[in-house]
């Protein structure tokens, strides 16, 4: 049975009838824009709420009349409260369910009496079978701005005891309060380790992570949503809510960015040749905002010539940034290409870089047809557009720009592959010009996803791209709204998505990730996870070789807002027993132009560079892998010569990995290549 989107968007026919009709106004009606509805609504665990009939509860302390039993009494009007005086954080409450159960989440309802004292912000959730040995399954920071229900979803664990520990309070006080604590029982037991990677604890955020970047200097993960924590539709488009997660300390720090007057929802994102992140358009369709990694600060940039939203952008070999498309926001004109030059700090229109050749045949027309291009900066400041349209194209960014056809993707039977909106593409070997494309659907929404997979090979600028099936032409699962991340060994991790593309719906999810291995040209299933990642989710490679996966939703009062993330540990970091494998360490990496001298603590066999990624709406045009030839100089000293072609190694920040004879990667060192 086909599902229908909750978005009340216009069809292609109605768009043709009335160019004045704006589908965004229909979205506003559905999501009830206005201050009265500015509360958080989150996705519940994929389980059943456990009735606390025989539960027992303990806590570190309680104010008289507000004992901890009130947190499990089923009365939203009562609450546990720690002593008003002389009691400092952290505070904790532990429920004993009496029996060991398979659990995969808990909820925490703040006090409901109109007083925010004691509302939990930073927290940690742990489970145990014996009340002695505890496993932390979730941590982070909940939004402390309202009294709505908060969740901690996590991978299924067997537990009798569940502990919630509060480490900060929403208003900076030292006490804790809680109206109701509930635990959810999973439909099945924990997934056994099968040498296919592992999902780790959940990271809870105060905002839905819809866009993300790994800071190349600190290794922290910066995420953001829109003008508010849980919704993208509104009239206030002069700010954005962000959070910074530190993998080293597991601390999540929220920050409101309002100094650039830019609502950075659904933007183009690229890291330019000067090393700054360039965020363009979106809800504030003409705006440009820069992020400086060194100071972790945001500043306003020059406005684009054409307002855009849901456009794609990519870094160029000369350090500029190219963008094209984006009719989701800022009107439905023909949104041809333009470039930003960090040397002049100006945008220049490329009137002959026409958007028309890359349009899909989306049933909603131009509003969707120019969204989320699969763009790859290449040699001589060119851009290769691999999709999502069936047609592939080369774009020139010099002079007035230009476009020329590069061929079409084909099916395994030789037919033309359908448009693949909501799919994605990853350059897993830039030296050989290899791009993996996976999944997508013919239209942006209300459309069956495909499992189609291709390897596209590019070489000389302007030449026809070579297309062949990947893994016999199909993944194991049909996917739209998924994410793909290239790993140091050249494999590509594919996670999330749904088999029928419906924005803001958690129906038909794909909970089993896949790994594409170019060495064997095959896809293999990875460990399933318990948290749905579909529309508005992101995934990025971390400096330690793991994968960060987060978000989904951002639809106001819906029930599919995912205020969390997880980290997946690929199999190459694990032993056959599922423990962390010994890994090499890069003691030093001295860069001299295109040569890097490497000193390690143990022998290594291979090396690669991976460009730091920026992700939103399944698009990550920044990531690419550059395999390196490693020269062994003896005594754990090595040297690599980085390709001199800037179209292969685009200017920007890269993670340098080395891998030992077992394929275990080091933690990356950051290197930078300038124009």
C-alpha positions in Angstrom: 0.0 0.0 0.0 1.4 3.4 -0.9 1.6 6.0 1.7 0.7 9.7 1.3 2.8 12.5 2.6 1.5 14.8 5.3 2.8 17.7 3.4 0.0 19.4 1.5 2.1 20.4 -1.5 0.9 21.3 -4.9 1.0 18.8 -7.7 2.8 19.5 -11.0 -0.5 20.2 -12.6 -1.6 22.7 -10.1 1.8 24.4 -10.3 1.3 24.8 -14.0 -2.2 26.3 -13.4 -1.1 28.9 -10.9 2.5 30.1 -10.6 1.3 32.3 -7.7 0.5 29.3 -5.5 3.3 28.7 -3.0 3.4 25.2 -1.5 5.2 26.6 1.5 1.9 28.3 2.6 0.2 24.9 2.6 3.0 23.5 4.8 2.4 26.4 7.2 -1.3 25.4 7.5 -0.4 21.8 8.3 2.3 22.6 10.9 0.2 25.3 12.5 2.9 28.0 12.6 2.6 30.4 15.6 3.9 30.9 19.1 1.2 28.7 20.6 2.7 25.7 18.8 6.4 26.4 19.4 6.8 23.3 21.7 9.0 20.3 21.1 7.6 17.0 19.9 9.9 14.1 19.6 9.9 10.6 18.1 9.3 7.9 20.7 11.3 4.6 20.9 10.3 1.7 18.7 8.9 -0.2 21.6 5.9 -0.4 24.0 5.6 1.6 27.1 6.0 -0.7 30.2 3.3 -0.5 32.9 5.1 0.3 36.1 2.9 -1.9 38.3 5.6 -3.6 40.4 8.3 -1.0 40.0 10.4 0.3 42.8 12.3 3.6 42.7 15.2 5.1 44.5 16.9 8.5 44.2 19.9 10.3 45.7 17.7 12.8 47.6 14.2 14.4 47.7 12.4 17.4 49.1 9.7 16.5 51.7 6.4 16.0 49.8 8.2 15.5 46.5 9.6 12.0 47.0 11.0 10.1 44.0 8.0 7.7 43.9 6.0 10.5 42.5 8.1 10.1 39.2 6.4 6.7 38.6 2.9 7.3 40.1 1.2 7.9 36.7 0.1 11.4 37.8 1.5 14.1 35.6 0.6 16.7 38.2 2.9 15.4 40.8 6.7 15.3 40.6 10.0 14.3 42.3 12.1 17.3 43.4 15.5 17.2 45.1 16.0 19.4 48.2 15.6 23.1 47.7 18.8 23.8 49.7 22.1 22.1 50.2 21.9 19.6 47.4 24.1 19.9 44.3 24.2 18.2 40.9 24.5 15.6 39.7 21.2 14.0 40.9 19.9 10.6 39.9 16.8 8.4 40.0 16.8 4.6 39.5 13.8 2.4 38.7 13.8 -1.3 39.4 11.4 -3.0 37.1 11.5 -6.3 39.1 12.3 -8.4 36.0 14.9 -8.3 33.3 13.4 -6.9 30.1 14.6 -5.9 26.6 14.4 -2.2 26.7 15.2 0.4 24.0 14.2 3.8 25.4 12.9 5.9 28.2 10.9 9.1 28.5 11.2 12.0 31.0 8.3 14.3 31.5 9.3 17.7 33.1 7.1 19.0 35.9 3.8 20.4 34.5 2.9 23.1 37.0 4.2 26.0 35.0 7.5 26.2 36.9 10.7 25.3 35.1 12.9 24.8 38.2 14.6 21.5 38.1 14.0 20.8 34.4 16.8 18.4 33.2 19.2 19.6 30.5 22.5 17.6 30.4 21.9 14.0 31.4 23.0 10.4 31.2 20.9 7.3 30.9 22.3 3.9 32.0 21.0 0.3 32.3 21.9 -2.6 34.5 20.8 -6.2 35.2 22.1 -6.2 38.8 22.2 -2.5 40.0 26.0 -2.8 40.1 27.4 -3.0 36.6 26.1 -0.2 34.5 26.2 0.5 30.8 25.6 4.1 29.6 23.2 3.9 26.6 22.4 7.6 26.1 23.6 11.0 27.1 23.6 14.6 25.9 21.5 17.7 26.5 17.7 18.0 26.2 16.2 21.3 25.3 15.2 23.0 28.6 12.8 25.5 27.0 9.5 23.8 27.5 7.6 21.2 29.4 7.1 18.7 26.6 8.0 15.0 26.8 11.7 14.2 26.3 13.0 10.9 25.1 16.2 8.9 25.2 16.1 6.3 22.5 18.9 3.7 22.4 19.9 0.3 21.1 18.1 -2.7 22.7 19.6 -3.9 25.9 18.6 -6.5 28.6 18.0 -4.6 31.8 16.2 -4.7 35.1 17.3 -1.3 36.3 17.2 2.0 34.4 19.1 5.1 35.8 18.6 8.7 34.8 21.3 11.0 36.0 20.9 14.8 35.7 24.1 16.8 35.3 22.7 20.2 34.6 19.5 22.1 35.0 17.7 24.3 32.4 18.0 27.5 34.4 21.4 26.9 35.9 20.1 25.8 39.3 21.4 22.9 41.3 18.2 20.9 41.8 16.3 18.4 39.7 12.6 17.7 39.2 10.8 15.1 37.2 7.0 14.4 36.8 7.1 11.0 35.1 9.8 8.5 34.0 8.7 5.7 31.7 10.7 2.9 30.1 10.0 1.2 26.7 10.2 -2.5 25.9 11.6 -3.5 22.6 9.9 -6.0 20.3 12.9 -8.3 20.3 16.2 -8.8 22.1 19.5 -7.0 21.3 21.0 -7.7 17.9 23.9 -10.1 18.3 27.3 -9.1 17.1 27.9 -10.7 13.7 31.2 -9.2 12.6 29.3 -6.4 10.8 30.0 -3.3 13.0 28.4 -1.9 16.1 26.1 0.9 17.0 27.1 2.9 20.1 25.2 4.9 22.7 22.8 7.7 21.7 23.8 11.4 21.8 20.8 13.6 22.7 20.7 17.1 21.2 18.5 20.1 22.1 17.8 20.6 18.4 17.1 18.3 15.5 20.4 17.8 13.6 19.4 18.6 10.0 22.8 19.9 8.9 26.3 19.0 10.2 30.0 19.3 9.8 33.0 17.9 11.6 35.3 20.7 12.7 38.7 19.8 11.2 40.6 21.6 13.9 38.9 20.3 17.0 37.2 17.1 15.8 33.9 18.4 17.3 30.6 17.9 15.4 28.6 21.1 14.7 24.9 20.5 13.9 22.0 22.9 13.3 18.3 23.0 12.5 16.4 26.2 11.7 15.0 29.3 13.3 13.7 27.0 16.1 14.6 23.7 17.5 12.0 21.5 15.9 10.4 23.3 13.0 11.5 24.9 9.7 8.3 26.8 8.9 8.0 30.3 10.3 8.2 34.0 9.7 11.2 34.5 11.9 14.1 33.8 9.5 16.9 35.7 11.1 18.6 33.0 13.3 19.5 29.4 13.6 19.8 27.0 16.5 23.1 25.0 16.7 24.8 22.5 19.0 28.4 21.4 19.3 29.1 17.8 20.3 32.6 16.9 21.5 33.3 13.2 20.9 36.2 13.4 23.4 34.1 14.5 26.3 30.6 13.6 25.1 29.4 17.1 26.0 26.7 18.8 23.9 26.7 22.6 24.0 23.8 24.5 22.4 24.2 28.0 20.9 21.8 30.4 19.2 23.3 32.1 16.1 21.5 35.4 15.4 24.3 37.7 14.4 24.1 37.0 10.6 20.2 37.3 10.2 20.3 33.9 8.4 18.0 30.9 8.9 20.3 28.3 7.6 17.8 25.5 7.1 18.1 23.6 3.7 21.2 25.5 2.5 24.1 24.8 0.3 27.2 24.0 2.3 30.8 23.9 1.1 34.3 24.5 2.5 36.1 26.9 0.3 39.8 27.2 -0.6 40.5 29.5 2.3 39.3 26.9 4.7 36.0 28.5 5.9 32.6 26.9 5.6 30.3 28.7 3.2 26.6 28.3 4.0 24.2 29.6 1.4 20.5 30.3 1.1 17.8 28.0 2.5 15.0 29.7 4.5 16.9 33.0 4.2 17.2 32.4 0.5 19.7 35.1 -0.6 22.0 35.0 2.5 25.6 33.7 2.8 27.1 33.0 6.1 30.7 31.9 6.9 31.9 29.7 9.7 35.5 30.0 10.9 36.8 26.8 12.4 39.6 28.4 14.3 37.4 30.8 16.3 34.2 28.7 16.0 32.4 31.9 15.0 29.8 32.8 12.4 29.9 36.0 10.2 27.7 37.3 7.4 28.9 37.2 3.8 27.7 38.8 0.6 24.3 37.8 -0.7 23.9 35.6 -3.7 22.6 37.0 -7.0 19.8 34.4 -7.0 17.8 33.4 -3.9 18.0 29.6 -3.4 16.9 26.8 -1.1 17.5 23.0 -1.4 20.3 23.9 -3.9 23.6 22.1 -4.1 27.0 23.6 -4.0 30.5 22.3 -4.4 34.1 23.5 -3.9 36.1 24.1 -7.0 39.8 23.2 -7.8 40.7 27.0 -7.7 39.1 27.4 -4.2 35.9 29.0 -5.3 32.4 27.7 -4.5 29.8 26.8 -7.2 26.1 26.6 -6.6 23.1 25.9 -8.8 19.3 25.2 -8.6 17.2 25.8 -5.4 13.6 26.5 -6.4 12.4 25.3 -3.1 13.0 28.8 -1.7 13.2 32.2 -3.2 10.8 31.8 -6.1 10.7 29.5 -9.1 12.8 31.3 -11.7 15.5 29.4 -13.7 18.2 29.2 -11.1 21.4 29.0 -13.2 24.8 28.7 -11.6 26.9 31.3 -9.8 30.3 31.2 -8.0 31.7 32.7 -4.9 35.3 33.8 -4.9 36.9 34.0 -1.4 39.7 36.3 -2.9 37.2 39.0 -3.9 34.4 38.0 -1.4 31.9 38.3 -4.3 29.3 36.2 -6.1 29.4 36.2 -9.9 26.5 35.0 -12.0 27.3 32.3 -14.7 24.4 32.9 -17.1 25.5 30.1 -19.4 25.7 27.5 -16.6 22.1 26.6 -17.3 20.1 24.6 -14.7 17.7 23.1 -17.3 19.9 20.2 -18.4 20.1 18.8 -14.8 16.3 19.0 -14.0 14.5 15.9 -13.0 11.0 15.0 -14.3 9.6 15.5 -10.8 5.8 15.4 -10.5 5.9 18.6 -8.5 7.6 20.4 -11.3 10.4 23.0 -10.9 9.8 23.4 -7.2 11.6 20.0 -6.8 13.2 19.4 -10.1 16.4 21.4 -9.4 16.9 20.2 -5.8 20.0 18.6 -4.3 22.3 18.1 -7.3 25.1 15.6 -7.1 28.0 17.9 -7.7 31.7 17.1 -7.8 34.4 19.7 -8.3 36.9 18.5 -10.8 39.9 19.6 -13.0 40.2 23.1 -14.4 37.5 24.5 -12.1 34.9 22.3 -13.7 32.0 20.6 -12.0 30.6 17.1 -12.8 26.9 16.7 -12.1 26.2 13.0 -11.6 22.5 13.2 -10.7 20.0 13.0 -9.3 18.6 13.5 -12.8 19.1 10.6 -15.3 21.1 13.1 -17.4 24.7 13.8 -16.3 26.5 17.0 -17.2 29.7 19.0 -17.1 29.6 22.6 -15.9 32.2 25.2 -16.7 32.7 28.0 -14.2 35.0 30.3 -16.1 33.8 33.3 -18.0 30.1 33.2 -18.3 30.0 29.5 -17.5 28.7 26.7 -19.6 27.2 23.2 -19.6 27.7 20.1 -21.8 26.2 16.6 -21.6 28.1 13.8 -20.0 25.8 10.9 -20.8 23.0 9.1 -18.9 22.9 6.5 -16.1 21.8 3.1 -17.4 20.1 0.1 -15.7 21.6 -3.4 -15.8 19.4 -4.2 -18.8 20.6 -1.2 -20.7 17.6 1.0 -20.2 17.7 4.5 -18.9 17.9 4.7 -15.1 15.1 6.8 -13.6 15.7 10.0 -11.9 17.0 9.4 -8.4 15.9 12.2 -6.2 16.6 11.7 -2.5 19.5 9.3 -3.4 23.1 10.2 -3.1 26.6 9.9 -4.6 30.0 9.5 -3.1 33.5 9.9 -4.7 35.3 6.9 -3.1 38.4 7.1 -5.3 39.2 10.6 -6.6 42.5 9.4 -8.2 40.6 7.1 -10.6 37.5 9.4 -10.8 35.2 6.7 -9.2 31.8 7.7 -7.9 29.2 5.4 -6.2 25.6 6.4 -6.7 22.9 4.6 -4.6 19.1 4.6 -4.3 16.7 7.5 -4.7 13.2 7.8 -6.2 11.8 9.2 -9.5 10.1 12.1 -7.6 11.0 13.9 -4.4 8.0 12.5 -2.4 5.1 10.0 -2.6 7.4 7.9 -4.7 8.8 4.4 -4.6 12.5 4.2 -3.8 14.9 2.1 -5.8 17.9 0.0 -4.9 19.8 0.9 -8.0 23.6 1.3 -7.6 26.1 2.5 -10.2 29.8 3.2 -10.5 30.4 6.4 -12.5 34.0 7.0 -13.8 35.1 10.4 -14.9 38.3 11.5 -16.5 38.9 14.3 -19.0 36.7 17.4 -18.6 33.9 17.2 -21.1 34.2 13.5 -21.9 31.4 11.1 -21.6 31.2 9.5 -18.2 31.6 5.7 -18.0 28.7 4.0 -16.1 28.6 0.4 -14.8 26.5 -1.4 -12.3 27.7 -1.6 -8.7 27.1 -4.9 -6.9 25.3 -6.3 -9.9 23.3 -3.1 -10.1 21.4 -3.1 -6.8 21.8 -2.6 -3.0 20.1 -5.1 -0.8 17.4 -2.6 0.1 15.4 0.2 -1.6 16.3 3.6 -0.1 15.4 7.2 -0.3 16.5 9.9 2.2 19.5 7.8 3.2 23.1 8.9 3.7 26.4 7.5 2.4 29.9 8.0 4.0 33.2 6.9 2.5 35.7 5.2 4.8 39.5 5.3 4.8 39.7 1.9 3.2 37.5 2.9 0.3 34.4 1.2 1.5 31.1 3.2 1.5 28.7 3.0 4.5 25.1 3.5 3.6 22.6 4.1 6.4 19.0 5.0 6.9 16.3 5.9 4.4 12.9 4.5 3.6 11.5 2.3 0.8 8.7 4.8 -0.1 9.8 8.5 0.0 7.5 10.5 2.3 8.9 13.6 4.0 8.3 13.7 7.8 7.1 10.1 7.9 8.9 7.3 9.8 7.0 4.7 7.8 8.8 2.1 5.7 12.2 2.7 7.3 15.3 0.8 6.4 17.0 0.0 9.8 19.7 -2.3 8.4 22.7 -0.3 6.9 24.8 -1.6 4.1 28.5 -1.5 3.2 29.7 -1.3 -0.4 33.2 -2.8 -0.9 34.8 -1.8 -4.2 37.4 -4.6 -3.8 34.7 -7.2 -4.2 32.1 -5.0 -5.9 29.5 -6.2 -3.4 27.1 -4.9 -0.7 26.8 -6.5 2.7 24.3 -5.8 5.5 25.6 -4.2 8.7 24.3 -4.3 12.3 20.7 -3.1 12.3 19.9 -0.1 14.6 16.8 0.8 16.6 16.5 4.5 15.6 14.9 5.6 12.3 16.9 7.9 10.1 15.0 9.2 7.1 14.1 12.7 5.8 16.4 15.4 7.2 19.0 13.0 8.6 22.7 13.3 8.2 25.9 11.2 8.4 29.6 12.1 8.6 33.0 10.4 9.0 34.6 11.2 12.4 38.4 11.7 12.9 38.6 8.3 14.6 37.2 6.4 11.6 33.7 5.9 13.0 30.5 7.3 11.5 28.2 9.9 13.1 24.5 9.4 12.1 21.8 11.8 13.3 18.6 13.7 13.0 15.4 13.4 11.0 12.1 15.3 11.1 12.0 19.0 12.1 8.3 19.2 11.5 6.9 21.1 14.4 4.1 19.2 16.2 4.6 15.9 14.4 5.9 12.8 16.1 9.0 12.2 13.9 11.4 14.7 15.3 14.7 12.9 16.1 16.7 15.0 18.6 19.6 12.5 18.7 22.5 11.0 17.0 24.5 7.8 17.1 28.0 6.6 16.3 28.6 3.5 14.2 31.8 1.6 14.6 32.7 -0.2 11.4 34.0 -3.7 11.4 37.6 -2.6 10.6 37.9 -1.2 14.1 36.8 -4.4 15.8 38.2 -7.8 16.6 36.4 -11.0 15.8 34.9 -10.9 19.3 33.6 -7.3 18.9 36.2 -5.6 21.0 38.2 -2.6 19.8 41.2 -3.7 17.8 44.7 -2.4 18.4 45.1 0.5 16.1 48.2 2.4 14.8 49.0 5.9 15.9 50.3 8.7 13.8 52.9 10.3 16.0 53.7 13.1 13.5 52.7 14.1 10.0 54.9 16.9 8.6 53.5 18.4 5.4 55.8 20.1 2.9 53.6 21.2 0.0 52.4 17.9 -1.6 54.7 15.6 0.4 53.8 14.3 3.9 56.4 12.7 6.1 54.7 10.3 8.6 56.0 8.7 11.8 53.9 6.0 13.4 54.1 3.9 16.6 53.8 0.6 14.7 54.1 -0.7 11.1 51.4 0.4 8.6 50.6 -0.7 5.1 48.3 1.8 3.4 47.2 5.4 3.6 44.4 7.7 2.4 43.1 11.2 2.6 39.4 12.0 3.1 38.1 15.5 2.7 36.1 16.8 5.6 32.4 16.5 4.8 29.4 18.8 5.2 26.0 17.2 5.2 22.3 18.1 4.8 19.3 16.5 3.0 21.4 13.5 1.9 23.8 15.9 0.2 27.6 15.8 1.0 29.5 17.2 -1.9 32.6 17.9 0.2 33.6 14.4 1.1 35.9 12.5 -1.2 38.6 9.9 -0.7 42.1 10.1 -2.2 44.1 6.8 -1.9 47.8 7.4 -1.4 50.9 5.4 -2.3 52.8 4.8 1.0 56.6 4.6 0.8 58.2 2.6 3.7 61.4 4.4 4.8 62.0 2.0 7.7 61.7 2.3 11.5 58.0 3.2 11.2 58.8 6.2 9.0 56.8 6.7 5.8 56.3 9.2 3.1 53.4 9.9 0.7 53.2 12.2 -2.3 49.8 13.7 -2.6 48.5 14.1 -6.2 49.4 17.6 -7.5 46.2 17.9 -9.6 43.8 20.3 -7.6 40.8 18.8 -9.3 41.6 15.5 -7.6 42.7 17.0 -4.2 40.4 20.0 -4.0 41.7 22.8 -1.7 40.5 22.3 1.9 40.9 20.2 5.0 41.5 16.5 4.8 41.8 13.6 7.3 45.0 11.7 6.9 44.6 8.0 7.8 47.1 5.1 7.9 46.1 1.5 8.2 48.0 -1.5 9.4 48.2 -5.0 7.8 44.8 -5.9 9.3 43.2 -2.8 7.8 42.7 -1.0 11.1 42.9 2.7 10.6 44.6 5.3 12.9 42.9 8.3 14.3 43.3 10.9 11.6 45.6 13.8 11.5 44.3 17.0 9.8 46.1 18.4 6.8 45.2 21.3 4.7 45.8 22.0 1.0 45.5 25.6 -0.2 44.9 27.0 -3.6 
